[in-house]
Structure formats: C-alpha cells, structure tokens
Amino acid sequence: MSEGKNYINQEAGLMSWLTSRDHKRIGLLYFYSIGFFFFIGGVLAMLIRTELFRSGNLFDPALYNRFMTYHGVIMVFFVIVPGIPAILGNIIMPLHLGARDVAFPTVNLMSWYCYVGGAILAFWSIFLGGADTGWTFYTPYSINFSGANITAALAAFVAGFSSILTGVNFVATVHKLRCPGMTMKRITLFTWSLYATAILQVLATPVVGITVLLLVMENIFGIGIFDPEMGGDPVLFQHFFWFYSHPAVYIMILPAMGIISELITTFSRKTIFGYTAIAYSSLAIAGVSFLVWGHHMFTSSQSEVAAVVFSVITMLVGVPTAIKTFNWVATLYKGSIQMQSPMLYALGFMFIFTIGGVTGIFLSTIATDIHFHDTYFVVAHFHYVMVGGTLMAIMGGAYYWFPKITGRMFSEPWARMSWVFIFVGFNVTFFPQFVLGAMGMPRRYADYLPAFESLNQISSLGSYMIGTGFLIALYTFVQGAYRGEEAGMNPWGSKTLEWTIPSPPPHENFEEIPTVTAGPYEYR
Amino acid sequence: MSTGKLDKKNGEFAHHFNDAEHEYVSSKEGVWIFLTSEILMFGALFVGYFIYSNLYPEVFEVGSQSTDWRLGFTNTIVLLASSLTMALGIYYCQKNDKKKAVMNLAATVVCGAIFMIVKYFEYSHKIHEGWLPGQWFHGDTQGIENLPLYFSFYFMMTGLHGIHVLAGMGLVTWVAIRANRGEFGPHYYTPVEGVGLFWHLIDLIWIFLFPLLYLV
C-alpha cells in the first residue's frame, strides 16, 4: 500500500463515490443524505414551534398538518432509524471487528440506493399535495383522502428495504467477519448493540412493509381489510403498524446506547463495568420490544386483559435499560474522567435519557396513560428518548470518530459550545411540554388555548436554541474537516481496534488482519 | 482495490474474506437471514387471515368454494417438482455437469411458468364471475355478509406469492444463463444455491397457502 493513500483519496470523481462498495465511503454517502434530511426535518420542527409560539394561527392549519407530518416521517424513517447504523455503524463496525469490509459490500451500496429511492418518493408526495396524517398513516384517514398520504407511506416502504438490507448485512458481518481471536465476548459494545439492532431490522421491518402494502392496496383497490364497512378492522392496522414501530424505537435507541458505552469507558479511562450485562441487555431489549406494541393502543379497542399484559411487559423494558445505566455509572465511579466534548454528549445522554425512560414508565401505567394519552406529555417523552437519546449519542459518536473518519481534529471550544446550545436548548424545548401535557394540552393541533401560551413560548425559544446548536456543530465539522490539525492514529487514547490504524483508514482498513488476545476495553 | 471481475470458479474471492469457503458460508447465511424477513412479511398476511377467518368463519368457508382444488393441487405438484429440479440444478453445478445443470434450471423456470399460467386461468375465472376483492366485488354474495373479504385475502396472498414466483423465475433464469457460460463449478456455486433457497421458500409458502385458501 502506497504511503498517504486512504479511503477518501483512493479514487476521485463523483462516480467513484456513487459506485463505491467501500463501507467507509457508503457510510459517508449516508452521512450526507441523512444530514440533508436532518436539516429539512429540523427546519420543519422550528416552523412547527413558530406556529405554536402564539395561540391563534400564523400558518394555514392544513399547512401546519403537513409540517408536522413531514417532520415526523423524515425524522423517523429518514434520519433516526437509519442514522447510527448506516453512518457510524457502517464506517466503524467492520473496524471494530478487524474486518476489511461488511459481509456484502454490494448489498450495502444497494441499501443506500433504496434509501435514495424512498427519499425521492417522499419528495414526490409533497408535489401531490403533501401528506397530512402524521407519521403513523392511521386508517381510515390515510386511505380516504389524498394520494399523497399513500405515496409518503410508500416512501417509508422503500426506505424500509434499505433498513432490511443493512440488517442482513450486519448480522452476517458480526457472525462471519470477526478477526482471529475476536470471540463474541470480545466484540465491542457498540457492535453488540448494532447486532441487536440488525436483528430487529430484519424481523420487524418486513411487517411494516406488508402493512404499508396493504394500505396502498386499500387505497387503490379498496380491499377492505382495514375498512369496517366491508368487515375489516382499522385497529388491525394499528396492531400491524406498532408491531414494527415499537421495535423501531429500539432500532433507534440501541445503537445510541452502544455509542454511549464506548464513550463512557474511553473517557473514564477505565474498563467498562459489566460488559456481559450490557451486551446481553441489548439482546433483552430487542427481545422484549416485540411484545409491547399494545401500549400504543391503550385507548383503542383492545381487551382489558391485553392492556394489562402489555402494560406489565412494557415496564419490564425498564430493567435492561436500567442495567445499562447503572453499569455506565459504575464505570464512571473512580474513573479518570476527561470532559472532552464526546464525553459531554455521553453525560448529556444519560441525563436526558433517564428522564425519557422514567416518563416512559408513567405512560406504560394504564391509569396514568389514559390521562396523558395524546397530550404533549407523550410528545415530550418520545423526544426525550429519541432526540435526547439518539441525537445526543449520534453527536457524541460523530465527534468521537470524527478524527478517525476525516483524519483531522475539530475545534474543541466550538464543539463544547454546540453541546451547550443543544443540551440546554433541548431541555428548554421539551421540559415545558411535560407540564403542558399534564395540564391537558392535546398534541398535533395547530392551535391551543391561550392559557398554555407562556410555556409554549419557552418551548419555541428552546427549539431555536437547538437549531443554533446544530449550526455550530455543522460549522465545527466543516472547519475541522478542512482546517483541523492532523489527528494522528489515536487522539483519544482508546483501546479498540479502529484506533490502531491510520486516520483516515486506508481502503483495506488493516494492512494485516489483526489477531486479538484480549477484550476491547483493557484500560485498568 | 479489486480490479475487474474475480475468477471465483478457480478459487478467487472478494478481498474481505479469508478464503472462498469463508465467502460461501457468509453469503449463504446472508440469504437465510433475508429469507427470515420474507417469512415475517408473509407472516403478517397469515395473521390477518387467521384473525378474519375466526371472526367470519362462514366467509372463508363459502369463499374457498370458489376455488377449484384440482387446479390448486396441480400447482402444488408443479411447484414441488420445480423444487426437485432446482435441487438437481445445484447438484449438477457441484458435479460440474453443465448440460444437466442448465436443463434442470430451465425445467425449474418452465414449472414456474406453468404455475403462473394456471394462476392466470384461475384469476380470469374469478374476474369473470366478479369475485374480486373489496369494493370491486360484484358477484353473488350468496347472502353472506363481508364475503368480499375472502377475495381480498385470496388476491393479496396469491398475488404477493405470484410476484415472488415471477421474481424467482427471473433469478433462476439468471443463474441458468451463468451456468450455461460455465461460470460455476465444484468450488463455486453460491448464486445457484442462494437462488435455490429462495425458490424453496416460495414453494414452502405455497404449501401453506394451498390448504388455507383451497381446502378450508
């Protein structure tokens, strides 16, 4: 291998990127496309908050419904679900395993094109008038009005293929491409979490695929499976939908937990506490996640027995989640903690995610859920988990692996500033929504009673803070990528395999496939 | 950086595997994992079928009388035969017998085509009688409420299965052409085996569809 060649400058030209089967390049393709969608979804979020700044209507309520729907569809199907696995997982996981690539590089590239196909459909649906069902596409509304709803649902269907292909690829990679000595007990916790995620992607995504297909058939042919007039049942749609979409929540959060495990151990300079417990708790969360979908439907027609069972099983999710959190805290204990920006994001994650998790228990308790259902309490809860959890982790991970991916360091003060804005802004935005929800403010509407105004204004101001934080982060990335100092092989002093090779890594990753003789976190 | 096509028949393998055997087992596992997701996709339709056949037993009882079990049985035999020829196709690829391999793969495609032709006649009969899904139904309901639901399931399940048969025929044709070019041999037959697994799954799904839709 010639000196100075790496995966970025190996080949030049747009086509070399669009046809690349190098997992690192595909990860970057995903980074740009997901980043683009994240920008749009973020702008929509701020438009939503602008409408809600005052009681009364600034935008046409029908337009507001479209903002809300596309914010949800884009952020869920095009940002958070693919986010960590497709970007950081793609780039880092083969390095963590000591492999030269993922098991099926061509399939990996295909998955990106599925993502792009879904993206094109999503845009097309905007020109058909725009979907306005919310991201859940509930029947009967979605099948009775506007073809745009169905096109947006189809976009999710096509993007789902990208998710399935990534899942297939990752499971096979973890099973088959571990380097010599890399037993399952020696793979990193990030890889464990991606592995659990990939299993979910393979098992859950096809169900939403067929559900969306039925929705399309319902719209075109009126097959009646979800239509009560013909003997069908709209609640069946909800069952099918949440059978995927609840595990999807863990598709979003499990890889985030994996990143946090890496960050906590690296910046505490201490071996992770309870490796086995953390690894298996990922699998436990994945397993339990298939049995809890009914908690989205406490107020629809399911039997009381079913509701109680779903409620109890949902609370069980708290156990493996708490196992992870306690192990992270135990890792911090007596560690030599370094407050670098990735670590700030990791600690921010623990703070925010704990609030999100605990309020989840409120919502899994039937008696309280009947009160909180469809209020801003729910909105605040899932943003605390999905944004405060997954986005904090993705930012922490992005800063952590930035030197490896680009070969340069970002500016630490700017990175810390982005954290301050995002962390504070996030809590300012969403904490008031817990209060609003408890006061009874219903979600989704474009307008609200004047009594809710002051808290809504705080919340809206917070959303602009978050926006500022991400702009600062963008500046940090661009500035670092072009002007940053050379990072060197291992700027953080980490112990995992990706830090034993040059930054940015060469096309082949490892000049010689390493042989591993110990666990991944041999600090002290 | 790999340049040009790998000569996999003579033991070359993609750069990220240890050897050709490693690539073979990995690829095969990938196909199996993908098939799992196929099963889950059909699974949702089966769940829907069971829910509604419990809710409206008479709909499914009367509905299934619209099907001709003899045609369904013929198709079952045809698909089972095609699974045999598919397996033989793989076997002869392994034995490096190009001619027999291609013949068997072609026979598999022909069986798929026969299956689709029989399906075509079944579909056109139903369309002729107005036995269509949901709101398009205009046949005789025989006084049974919600009878069209049976046809919604019939067309969804057999339709999705039919699309898989067509896709499978395309894939088998693709490996047959490659086999004809002599690309496979005792050390490299991964694509044939992968397509074979897919084809067997299609067969297996039909084994479940046949009794549920024709015999119940």
HADDOCK unambig.tbl for C-alpha pairs under 7 A between the chains (distance, minus, plus):
assign (segid A and resid 99 and name CA) (segid B and resid 16 and name CA) 6.75 0.50 0.50
assign (segid A and resid 100 and name CA) (segid B and resid 16 and name CA) 4.87 0.50 0.50
assign (segid A and resid 101 and name CA) (segid B and resid 16 and name CA) 5.75 0.50 0.50
assign (segid A and resid 103 and name CA) (segid B and resid 26 and name CA) 7.00 0.50 0.50
assign (segid A and resid 168 and name CA) (segid B and resid 30 and name CA) 6.08 0.50 0.50
assign (segid A and resid 168 and name CA) (segid B and resid 33 and name CA) 5.88 0.50 0.50
assign (segid A and resid 168 and name CA) (segid B and resid 34 and name CA) 6.15 0.50 0.50
assign (segid A and resid 169 and name CA) (segid B and resid 30 and name CA) 6.88 0.50 0.50
assign (segid A and resid 172 and name CA) (segid B and resid 26 and name CA) 6.45 0.50 0.50
assign (segid A and resid 172 and name CA) (segid B and resid 29 and name CA) 6.47 0.50 0.50
assign (segid A and resid 172 and name CA) (segid B and resid 30 and name CA) 5.76 0.50 0.50
assign (segid A and resid 176 and name CA) (segid B and resid 26 and name CA) 6.03 0.50 0.50
assign (segid A and resid 202 and name CA) (segid B and resid 37 and name CA) 5.44 0.50 0.50
assign (segid A and resid 203 and name CA) (segid B and resid 37 and name CA) 5.56 0.50 0.50
assign (segid A and resid 203 and name CA) (segid B and resid 40 and name CA) 6.44 0.50 0.50
assign (segid A and resid 206 and name CA) (segid B and resid 37 and name CA) 5.76 0.50 0.50
assign (segid A and resid 206 and name CA) (segid B and resid 38 and name CA) 6.92 0.50 0.50
assign (segid A and resid 206 and name CA) (segid B and resid 40 and name CA) 6.05 0.50 0.50
assign (segid A and resid 206 and name CA) (segid B and resid 41 and name CA) 4.71 0.50 0.50
assign (segid A and resid 207 and name CA) (segid B and resid 40 and name CA) 6.15 0.50 0.50
assign (segid A and resid 207 and name CA) (segid B and resid 41 and name CA) 5.07 0.50 0.50
assign (segid A and resid 207 and name CA) (segid B and resid 44 and name CA) 6.10 0.50 0.50
assign (segid A and resid 210 and name CA) (segid B and resid 41 and name CA) 5.76 0.50 0.50
assign (segid A and resid 222 and name CA) (segid B and resid 134 and name CA) 5.51 0.50 0.50
assign (segid A and resid 222 and name CA) (segid B and resid 135 and name CA) 5.44 0.50 0.50
assign (segid A and resid 223 and name CA) (segid B and resid 133 and name CA) 5.15 0.50 0.50
assign (segid A and resid 223 and name CA) (segid B and resid 134 and name CA) 3.97 0.50 0.50
assign (segid A and resid 223 and name CA) (segid B and resid 135 and name CA) 6.43 0.50 0.50
assign (segid A and resid 223 and name CA) (segid B and resid 152 and name CA) 5.27 0.50 0.50
assign (segid A and resid 224 and name CA) (segid B and resid 134 and name CA) 5.06 0.50 0.50
assign (segid A and resid 224 and name CA) (segid B and resid 149 and name CA) 6.68 0.50 0.50
assign (segid A and resid 225 and name CA) (segid B and resid 149 and name CA) 6.77 0.50 0.50
assign (segid A and resid 230 and name CA) (segid B and resid 134 and name CA) 6.84 0.50 0.50
assign (segid A and resid 230 and name CA) (segid B and resid 146 and name CA) 5.62 0.50 0.50
assign (segid A and resid 231 and name CA) (segid B and resid 146 and name CA) 5.45 0.50 0.50
